[in-house]
Amino acid sequence: MSIAQGTPMINILNLNYVSGEILHTLVGCFGLVLVAPFTAIIGAWVFTRKQRTTH
């Protein structure tokens, strides 16, 4: 498959700024997927800890 006036896809993906943006997007996705559950767990722990100390 060719795009961009006959330039093969592999050449476009090998460009520094294209591959850098792809890597940046993947790292950001992994960060969101991994951080959200930890935030929920820590929030639940803090919330239940405060509730126990006030009763």
CORLIN-V876078 format. One record per residue. N is the residue number from 0. RES is the residue in three letters. PSI is psi in degrees with one decimal (999 if undefined). D_CENTER is the distance of its C-alpha to the mean C-alpha in whole Angstrom. Layout:
n:N res:RES psi:PSI d_center:D_CENTER
n:N res:RES psi:PSI d_center:D_CENTER
This chain:
n:0 res:MET psi:131.0 d_center:29
n:1 res:SER psi:141.6 d_center:29
n:2 res:ILE psi:170.3 d_center:28
n:3 res:ALA psi:61.6 d_center:28
n:4 res:GLN psi:45.6 d_center:32
n:5 res:GLY psi:3.1 d_center:32
n:6 res:THR psi:126.1 d_center:29
n:7 res:PRO psi:150.6 d_center:28
n:8 res:MET psi:-39.1 d_center:24
n:9 res:ILE psi:-33.9 d_center:24
n:10 res:ASN psi:-36.1 d_center:25
n:11 res:ILE psi:-41.0 d_center:23
n:12 res:LEU psi:-23.7 d_center:20
n:13 res:ASN psi:-10.1 d_center:21
n:14 res:LEU psi:140.8 d_center:22
n:15 res:ASN psi:-46.0 d_center:20
n:16 res:TYR psi:-30.5 d_center:18
n:17 res:VAL psi:-48.9 d_center:17
n:18 res:SER psi:-32.8 d_center:16
n:19 res:GLY psi:-40.6 d_center:14
n:20 res:GLU psi:-36.9 d_center:12
n:21 res:ILE psi:-45.0 d_center:11
n:22 res:LEU psi:-41.8 d_center:10
n:23 res:HIS psi:-41.8 d_center:8
n:24 res:THR psi:-43.8 d_center:7
n:25 res:LEU psi:-43.1 d_center:6
n:26 res:VAL psi:-40.4 d_center:5
n:27 res:GLY psi:-40.3 d_center:3
n:28 res:CYS psi:-45.4 d_center:2
n:29 res:PHE psi:-39.5 d_center:3
n:30 res:GLY psi:-45.2 d_center:4
n:31 res:LEU psi:-42.2 d_center:4
n:32 res:VAL psi:-36.5 d_center:6
n:33 res:LEU psi:-33.1 d_center:8
n:34 res:VAL psi:-35.3 d_center:9
n:35 res:ALA psi:-48.4 d_center:10
n:36 res:PRO psi:-38.0 d_center:13
n:37 res:PHE psi:-38.4 d_center:14
n:38 res:THR psi:-41.9 d_center:15
n:39 res:ALA psi:-41.7 d_center:17
n:40 res:ILE psi:-45.2 d_center:19
n:41 res:ILE psi:-41.2 d_center:19
n:42 res:GLY psi:-42.3 d_center:20
n:43 res:ALA psi:-39.7 d_center:23
n:44 res:TRP psi:-44.6 d_center:24
n:45 res:VAL psi:-42.1 d_center:25
n:46 res:PHE psi:-45.2 d_center:26
n:47 res:THR psi:-30.2 d_center:29
n:48 res:ARG psi:-42.5 d_center:30
n:49 res:LYS psi:-37.7 d_center:31
n:50 res:GLN psi:-38.7 d_center:33
n:51 res:ARG psi:-36.2 d_center:35
n:52 res:THR psi:-20.3 d_center:36
n:53 res:THR psi:-16.1 d_center:37
n:54 res:HIS psi:999 d_center:39
